[in-house]
Amino acid sequence: MAKILIADDDRLAARQMARTLRGAGHTVALARDGRAALQEAAERPDVILLDLGLPGLSGEVLLTQLKRHPDTAPISILVITGKREAAARLQASAPGWLADILLKPVSGPQLRQAVETALARHQERGMENPLEEIQERQGQLIQRLIVEGSDALVFQACRRLSSDRTRGRGSLSGNALSWTELSEWAQREGVLDEEQARLLRRIPETRPQVLRKGAA
């Protein structure tokens, strides 16, 4: 799958994120401070999960250095932080540099979906009309899920769609399952295969980008 760098000095949070991503088939490297993260970034991971409160070299400074260097500028960066005000300032000042901003605590499904979306957007570069093609395929998968899924699955899928429509893609309802959770459910029921479930997980929960807080 993908190579992911987790730059976070919170050992417990970093281990939990690493376990989640390894379970999804990704290769994970860890960095406990900003300078170590800068060295690891030279290996050009596909995605960097960046905490803003890194010792040695702050997340903001690290982000600036990575995005101003041609070798590391293409790397997708997800900021994951508990500092809401700092995240809001960063979102306002450098939106083009970030794949997403998530507020801690971040749930496993939310993390997997954010990474899948970042990877999908990276892969879309250079493709012809990628967004239209992907959205059409995703629509077909949702229709299949509703037609072939169990009553409980259909109910949750409709709740997710209703939440996306009424609140916008930037808001994750506390009562609605994420597309990651729905795709895994559909795969367990045999409605979707692994590749189809992976595509369904790439429906972004944040478009345009906003701050959100995950479930514990």
C-alpha positions as CSV (number, residue, x, y, z in Angstrom):
1,M,0.0,0.0,0.0
2,A,1.5,3.4,1.1
3,K,4.4,4.5,3.2
4,I,3.3,6.8,6.0
5,L,5.3,8.9,8.4
6,I,3.8,9.7,11.8
7,A,5.5,12.8,13.4
8,D,4.1,13.0,16.9
9,D,5.8,13.1,20.3
10,D,2.7,11.6,22.0
11,R,3.8,8.0,22.2
12,L,0.4,6.5,22.9
13,A,-1.3,8.5,20.1
14,A,1.4,7.6,17.7
15,R,1.3,3.9,18.5
16,Q,-2.5,3.9,18.1
17,M,-2.3,5.6,14.7
18,A,0.5,3.3,13.6
19,R,-1.5,0.2,14.7
20,T,-4.6,1.4,12.7
21,L,-2.6,2.2,9.6
22,R,-0.6,-1.0,9.6
23,G,-3.9,-2.9,10.0
24,A,-5.0,-1.2,6.8
25,G,-1.8,-2.6,5.0
26,H,0.4,0.5,5.1
27,T,4.0,0.8,6.1
28,V,4.6,3.2,9.0
29,A,7.6,5.1,10.2
30,L,7.6,7.1,13.5
31,A,9.4,10.4,14.4
32,R,9.3,11.8,17.9
33,D,10.6,15.3,17.2
34,G,10.7,17.7,14.3
35,R,14.3,17.1,13.3
36,A,13.8,13.4,13.2
37,A,10.7,13.9,11.1
38,L,12.6,16.1,8.6
39,Q,15.2,13.3,8.2
40,E,12.5,10.7,7.7
41,A,10.7,13.0,5.2
42,A,13.8,12.8,3.0
43,E,12.7,9.2,2.2
44,R,9.6,10.7,0.6
45,P,6.7,9.0,2.3
46,D,3.4,9.1,0.6
47,V,1.7,10.8,3.5
48,I,2.9,12.6,6.7
49,L,0.7,12.8,9.8
50,L,2.0,15.9,11.4
51,D,1.5,17.0,15.0
52,L,2.0,20.8,15.5
53,G,3.5,20.5,19.0
54,L,6.7,18.7,18.0
55,P,9.9,19.4,20.1
56,G,13.1,20.5,18.5
57,L,11.3,21.8,15.4
58,S,7.7,22.8,15.5
59,G,5.1,21.4,13.2
60,E,4.5,24.8,11.6
61,V,8.2,25.3,10.8
62,L,8.6,21.7,9.6
63,L,5.6,22.1,7.3
64,T,7.1,25.3,5.8
65,Q,10.5,23.6,5.2
66,L,8.8,20.5,3.6
67,K,6.6,22.5,1.3
68,R,9.4,24.9,0.2
69,H,11.7,22.0,-0.8
70,P,11.0,20.6,-4.3
71,D,11.8,17.0,-3.2
72,T,9.3,17.0,-0.3
73,A,6.7,19.5,-1.6
74,P,4.6,16.8,-3.3
75,I,4.1,14.8,-0.1
76,S,0.5,14.8,1.2
77,I,0.5,16.2,4.8
78,L,-2.3,15.6,7.3
79,V,-2.1,17.8,10.4
80,I,-3.4,16.0,13.5
81,T,-3.4,18.1,16.6
82,G,-5.2,18.9,19.8
83,K,-4.6,22.6,19.4
84,R,-7.8,24.0,17.8
85,E,-6.7,27.6,17.6
86,A,-3.3,26.8,16.1
87,A,-5.0,24.5,13.6
88,A,-7.4,27.2,12.6
89,R,-4.6,29.7,12.0
90,L,-2.7,27.2,10.0
91,Q,-5.8,26.3,7.9
92,A,-6.3,30.0,7.1
93,S,-2.7,30.7,6.3
94,A,-1.6,27.6,4.3
95,P,-4.7,25.7,3.0
96,G,-3.0,24.7,-0.2
97,W,-0.3,22.9,1.7
98,L,-2.5,20.5,3.6
99,A,-4.5,17.4,2.6
100,D,-6.6,17.8,5.8
101,I,-6.6,18.9,9.4
102,L,-8.0,16.6,12.1
103,L,-8.5,17.4,15.8
104,K,-7.5,14.8,18.4
105,P,-8.8,12.4,19.4
106,V,-9.2,10.9,16.0
107,S,-11.1,7.6,15.5
108,G,-9.6,4.7,13.6
109,P,-12.2,4.9,10.7
110,Q,-11.7,8.7,10.5
111,L,-8.0,8.3,10.3
112,R,-8.1,5.6,7.6
113,Q,-10.6,7.6,5.5
114,A,-8.5,10.7,5.7
115,V,-5.4,8.8,4.6
116,E,-7.3,7.0,1.8
117,T,-8.6,10.4,0.6
118,A,-5.1,12.0,0.7
119,L,-3.7,9.0,-1.3
120,A,-6.5,9.1,-3.8
121,R,-6.0,12.8,-4.5
122,H,-2.3,12.2,-5.0
123,Q,-3.0,9.5,-7.5
124,E,-5.6,11.6,-9.3
125,R,-2.9,14.0,-10.4
126,G,-2.1,13.3,-14.0
127,M,-5.2,11.3,-14.6
128,E,-7.8,12.5,-17.2
129,N,-11.0,13.7,-15.6
130,P,-10.3,11.7,-12.5
131,L,-12.8,13.3,-10.2
132,E,-15.8,12.8,-12.5
133,E,-14.8,9.1,-13.1
134,I,-14.3,8.4,-9.4
135,Q,-17.5,10.1,-8.3
136,E,-19.5,8.2,-10.9
137,R,-18.1,4.9,-9.7
138,Q,-18.7,5.9,-6.1
139,G,-22.3,6.7,-6.9
140,Q,-22.7,3.3,-8.5
141,L,-21.3,1.6,-5.4
142,I,-23.6,3.5,-3.1
143,Q,-26.6,2.5,-5.2
144,R,-25.4,-1.1,-5.0
145,L,-25.0,-0.9,-1.3
146,I,-28.6,0.4,-0.9
147,V,-30.1,-2.1,-3.3
148,E,-28.2,-5.2,-2.0
149,G,-27.4,-4.4,1.6
150,S,-29.3,-5.5,4.7
151,D,-32.0,-3.3,6.1
152,A,-29.6,-2.1,8.9
153,L,-26.9,-1.2,6.4
154,V,-29.3,0.6,4.1
155,F,-30.6,2.6,7.0
156,Q,-27.1,3.7,8.0
157,A,-26.1,4.5,4.4
158,C,-29.2,6.7,4.0
159,R,-28.4,8.4,7.3
160,R,-24.8,9.1,6.1
161,L,-26.1,10.5,2.8
162,S,-28.6,12.7,4.7
163,S,-25.9,14.0,6.9
164,D,-23.7,14.8,4.0
165,R,-26.5,16.6,2.2
166,T,-27.9,18.6,5.1
167,R,-24.7,19.5,6.9
168,G,-22.2,19.5,4.1
169,R,-19.3,17.2,3.7
170,G,-17.3,19.0,6.3
171,S,-19.5,17.7,9.2
172,L,-19.5,14.2,10.6
173,S,-22.8,13.6,12.4
174,G,-22.5,11.9,15.7
175,N,-25.3,9.5,14.7
176,A,-24.0,8.7,11.2
177,L,-21.4,6.1,10.4
178,S,-18.5,7.2,8.3
179,W,-18.0,6.0,4.7
180,T,-15.1,3.9,6.0
181,E,-17.3,2.1,8.5
182,L,-20.0,1.6,5.9
183,S,-17.6,0.3,3.4
184,E,-16.2,-2.2,5.9
185,W,-19.8,-3.3,6.8
186,A,-20.7,-3.7,3.1
187,Q,-17.5,-5.8,2.6
188,R,-18.5,-8.1,5.5
189,E,-21.9,-8.6,4.0
190,G,-20.4,-9.4,0.7
191,V,-22.0,-6.5,-1.1
192,L,-18.6,-5.0,-2.0
193,D,-15.2,-6.6,-2.6
194,E,-12.0,-5.2,-1.2
195,E,-11.2,-2.9,-4.1
196,Q,-14.8,-1.5,-4.2
197,A,-14.8,-0.9,-0.4
198,R,-11.5,0.9,-0.7
199,L,-13.0,3.2,-3.4
200,L,-16.1,3.9,-1.2
201,R,-13.8,4.9,1.7
202,R,-12.4,7.7,-0.5
203,I,-15.5,9.7,-0.3
204,P,-14.2,12.7,1.6
205,E,-16.0,13.7,4.8
206,T,-14.5,17.2,4.5
207,R,-15.0,19.2,1.2
208,P,-14.2,22.0,1.6
209,Q,-11.7,21.5,4.4
210,V,-12.8,22.2,7.9
211,L,-11.8,21.3,11.4
212,R,-13.5,18.4,13.0
213,K,-13.1,16.3,16.1
214,G,-13.1,12.6,16.0
215,A,-14.8,10.1,18.4
216,A,-12.6,8.5,21.0
